[in-house]
Structures are given as structure tokens and as C-alpha cells.
Amino acid sequence: MNLHELDKFFNSILHKENFTSDISLNGIQIENSDPRKKEIKKVAFAVDACEATAKLASDSGADVLFVHHGLFWGHCQTVTGTHYKRINAFMKNDLALIAYHIPLDANEEVGNNFGLARRIGLENARPFGKWRGMTLGVIGELDKEYPLDELSRRLFPDGEKPLRILPFGKSGVKKVAIISGGAGDDFIQAVHAHADAYITGEVGHEDYHAIEESAINVIAGGHYQTETVGVRLMKERVEKELGLETVFIDVPTGM
């Protein structure tokens, strides 16, 4: 399997053509030296494309790095400074880069949001939340009302801690809305959907009082922590369906 065949596999699941308003350049962002012939034997997965993940992926023997946050976001940028360092880490190691942004948030099989929904046990999970005309989140109901701290425990069963919990809603949580990453100001969509709690990655200072005044519970689980889900699920899919060797590159930001 070459690089273009691998990306075709990814897109057969993620369908970047359905997310034309995404400013990320989804798909192959950096080719390897012979993208039509060089065989892909090992695939690395990470949340972010950066110098550190490129070096760690290369050190692991990977031929390509698959990420959620790529290096190119739909506008011209000079290849200088940190941008040069990042690109150079790929080029000098003949490491290819494939990125899928909103398609990986929204996907119902391997996406961040539906993955989080399954983790906390949401039933009747259905698409929710608009961004630039694209639906990327999920909303559903738990089997019964649970305290907010139980919801947080389910969200991070391996013991990670959310960045912030804002307990401004009802004590018993049943209906939950989720948009991973930097979607703090989208809590208002959860309010309009009559959710008891909203899970996202990060919440800004400017949202605090509006959340409190809206009487909704919010868990800011961390931009990074809420978006390891999709890349890990895609990693499992590649192992199972393609039989390729894989590795997850964990470079947490604490954000």
C-alpha cells in the first residue's frame, strides 16, 4: 500500500468532500519521496503535527504520521521560523503527513465526539452542533440521571483530570451534548437543545459568566485530551483492516 492508497482508505471513512467549509487542508499535506511506489509499512498517529511528533514518529520507524491538527490551514504561510522547523522534520526524515480535522471530529464511527459519547454511555446519540454550516458534535441521553462527578469519571476512566468543571446546572445529569476541542463558546447550542451538561475541550474567560447565567453544567476536558479519541480509534481501524504496524505518539499540551 502506497501513501495515496492509504489516504484513499482514510477518506473512505472520513469523507473530506462532505466538509468543504473546513479551513484545514484535509488529506495528504506532505508527501514522501515516492508516494506512488514507496510501501507504507508503519503508521504513526498523533493529535498535532509539530516538530516533536514528527521526530518521535520518525524515530519509531513510521513512514507516515496521521494527525487531527495538520500544518496547513487554507492560507499562504512562509516556510520560516517554527513552520520551517516542523516541515523540515518531515522532509529530512522522508516522513509523510496526513491530516483530517473536522471530518475526524464529526465521524460517527471513529470521530472524537461520537467516541466520547460511547465512552460516557450516551444512548440515542445523534449529530449536534453547527460550525461554519457543518455538524460536528453529538447529543444524547444517559440511561438515568448521574451526578456531574460521575460523568467526569466516565469521560476519563484512565484517571486523567478535566481542565475545569463548571457545575452551574442541575445536580442530576441525563441529557449531554459534546463538541470536542476549542468549542467553549458553543455551550449556547447545548443550552438551546435543553442539555443538562455540555462537554468540550476548553472554555474561555469570556464564557464563564454566560455559562453560569445559563444554568448549565460544563466540563472542559482539555483540547488535547478530548481529541486523542479519534486518532486512537483510527489507529485501531488501520491495525484491524489493513494489518499495518501502528504507534500512538503522545505529546500532551496540558491545554
C-alpha positions in Angstrom: 0.0 0.0 0.0 1.4 3.4 -1.0 0.7 6.8 0.5 -2.1 7.7 -1.9 -3.8 4.3 -1.4 -3.6 4.8 2.4 -5.2 8.3 2.2 -7.9 6.8 0.0 -8.6 4.3 2.8 -8.8 7.2 5.4 -11.1 9.2 3.2 -13.4 6.2 2.5 -14.2 6.5 6.2 -13.9 10.3 6.9 -15.2 11.8 3.6 -13.5 15.1 3.5 -15.6 16.1 0.5 -18.6 16.5 2.8 -16.7 19.2 4.8 -15.9 21.8 2.3 -16.1 24.7 4.8 -13.3 23.2 6.9 -10.3 25.5 6.6 -7.9 22.7 7.2 -6.3 21.1 4.1 -7.6 17.6 4.8 -5.8 14.6 3.4 -2.1 14.4 2.4 -0.3 17.5 3.5 3.3 16.3 2.9 4.2 13.5 0.5 7.1 11.1 0.9 9.9 10.8 -1.7 8.0 8.3 -3.9 4.3 8.5 -2.9 3.1 6.2 -5.8 5.6 3.4 -5.1 7.1 3.5 -1.6 5.4 0.9 0.5 3.8 2.1 3.8 4.7 -0.3 6.5 4.1 1.6 9.7 1.7 4.5 10.5 2.1 6.8 13.5 -0.9 8.7 15.0 -0.9 11.9 17.0 -3.2 14.8 17.8 -0.9 17.5 16.5 1.6 17.9 13.7 4.7 19.6 15.1 8.4 19.1 15.3 8.2 16.8 18.3 5.6 14.4 16.9 7.4 14.3 13.6 10.7 13.4 15.3 9.1 10.8 17.5 7.2 9.3 14.6 10.4 9.1 12.5 12.3 7.6 15.5 9.7 4.9 15.7 10.2 3.9 12.1 6.9 5.2 10.8 6.5 6.1 7.2 3.6 8.5 7.7 2.1 10.5 10.5 -1.7 10.8 10.7 -2.9 13.8 12.8 -6.0 15.7 13.7 -4.3 19.1 13.6 -2.1 19.5 10.5 0.3 22.1 9.4 -1.8 23.9 6.7 -5.0 25.8 7.3 -6.1 27.1 3.9 -3.9 30.3 3.8 -0.5 31.1 2.5 2.3 30.9 5.0 6.0 31.4 4.6 8.3 28.5 5.4 10.2 30.2 8.1 10.7 30.0 11.8 8.7 27.3 13.6 6.8 26.5 10.4 10.2 25.7 8.7 11.3 23.5 11.7 8.1 21.5 11.5 8.1 20.9 7.8 11.9 20.2 7.9 11.3 17.5 10.5 9.1 15.7 8.0 11.1 16.3 4.8 14.6 15.3 6.2 13.2 12.0 7.5 11.1 11.3 4.4 8.0 11.2 6.7 4.7 11.9 5.1 1.9 13.8 6.8 -1.9 13.1 6.5 -4.3 15.3 8.5 -8.1 15.2 9.0 -9.7 18.0 11.1 -13.5 18.4 11.1 -14.1 15.1 9.3 -12.4 13.4 12.3 -14.5 15.4 14.8 -17.8 14.5 13.2 -17.4 10.9 12.1 -19.9 8.6 13.8 -17.5 5.6 13.7 -14.1 6.9 14.6 -14.7 10.5 15.4 -13.8 12.4 18.6 -17.3 13.3 19.6 -19.1 10.0 19.0 -16.1 8.3 20.5 -16.6 10.4 23.7 -20.3 9.7 23.6 -19.7 5.9 23.6 -17.2 6.4 26.4 -19.7 8.0 28.7 -22.5 5.7 27.7 -24.8 8.1 25.8 -27.9 6.4 24.3 -29.7 7.7 21.2 -26.6 9.5 20.2 -27.3 11.9 17.2 -25.5 14.7 15.4 -25.5 18.1 17.1 -23.8 21.4 16.9 -23.0 23.6 13.9 -19.7 25.2 13.0 -19.5 27.1 9.7 -22.5 25.2 8.5 -21.0 21.8 9.4 -22.4 19.5 12.1 -19.6 18.1 14.2 -20.9 17.2 17.7 -23.2 14.8 19.3 -26.1 14.8 21.8 -27.8 12.0 23.6 -29.1 10.8 26.9 -27.6 8.7 29.7 -29.7 5.7 30.9 -30.6 7.7 34.1 -29.5 10.9 35.9 -26.0 10.9 37.2 -24.0 13.3 39.3 -21.6 15.6 37.4 -18.6 13.9 39.0 -19.7 10.5 37.7 -19.9 12.0 34.2 -16.4 13.3 34.6 -15.2 9.9 35.8 -16.7 8.2 32.8 -15.2 10.8 30.5 -11.7 9.9 31.7 -11.7 6.4 33.0 -7.9 6.1 33.0 -7.6 8.8 35.6 -7.0 12.0 33.6 -8.4 15.1 35.1 -10.5 17.7 33.2 -9.2 21.2 32.9 -12.3 22.7 34.6 -15.7 21.6 35.8 -18.4 24.4 35.9 -21.3 22.9 38.0 -23.9 25.6 37.2 -26.7 23.3 36.2 -29.0 20.7 37.8 -27.4 18.2 40.1 -28.6 15.2 38.1 -27.3 15.0 34.5 -29.1 12.9 31.9 -29.0 14.8 28.5 -25.5 15.6 27.4 -24.1 17.5 24.4 -20.5 17.1 23.2 -18.2 19.1 20.9 -14.5 18.4 21.5 -11.6 20.8 21.2 -11.9 24.6 21.3 -15.7 24.8 21.3 -16.3 26.5 24.6 -18.5 29.3 23.2 -20.8 26.7 21.6 -22.2 25.9 25.0 -25.1 28.1 24.0 -26.1 25.5 21.4 -26.3 22.9 24.2 -28.5 25.4 26.2 -30.9 25.7 23.3 -31.0 21.9 23.0 -32.0 21.7 26.7 -28.9 19.7 27.6 -28.1 19.2 31.3 -24.4 19.2 30.6 -22.0 20.2 27.8 -18.6 18.6 27.3 -15.9 20.4 25.3 -12.2 20.8 25.4 -11.6 24.3 26.6 -13.7 27.3 27.8 -12.6 30.9 27.7 -12.8 33.5 30.4 -15.4 35.4 28.4 -17.8 32.4 28.6 -17.7 31.8 32.3 -20.5 34.2 33.4 -22.7 33.4 30.4 -22.4 29.7 31.3 -23.3 30.4 34.9 -26.2 32.6 33.9 -27.5 29.9 31.5 -27.6 27.4 34.4 -25.8 24.6 32.5 -23.1 22.2 33.7 -19.9 22.3 31.6 -16.9 20.0 31.6 -13.8 21.4 29.9 -11.9 18.2 29.4 -8.9 19.7 27.7 -8.5 20.4 24.0 -5.8 17.7 23.7 -7.5 15.1 26.0 -10.8 15.3 24.2 -9.1 14.9 20.8 -6.9 11.9 21.3 -10.1 9.8 20.8 -10.4 10.0 17.1 -6.8 9.3 16.2 -6.7 6.3 18.6 -9.9 4.9 17.0 -8.4 5.4 13.5 -5.2 3.7 14.7 -7.3 0.6 15.8 -9.1 0.7 12.4 -5.8 0.6 10.5 -4.5 -2.3 12.6 -7.7 -4.3 12.1 -8.5 -3.7 8.5 -5.1 -3.1 6.9 -2.8 -5.1 9.2 -0.2 -2.3 9.3 2.0 -1.7 12.3 1.0 1.4 14.2 2.1 3.6 17.0 0.4 6.4 19.0 2.6 9.4 19.6 1.5 11.0 22.9 2.6 14.6 23.2 0.1 16.2 25.7 -0.1 20.0 25.8 -1.9 20.3 29.1 -4.4 22.6 27.3 
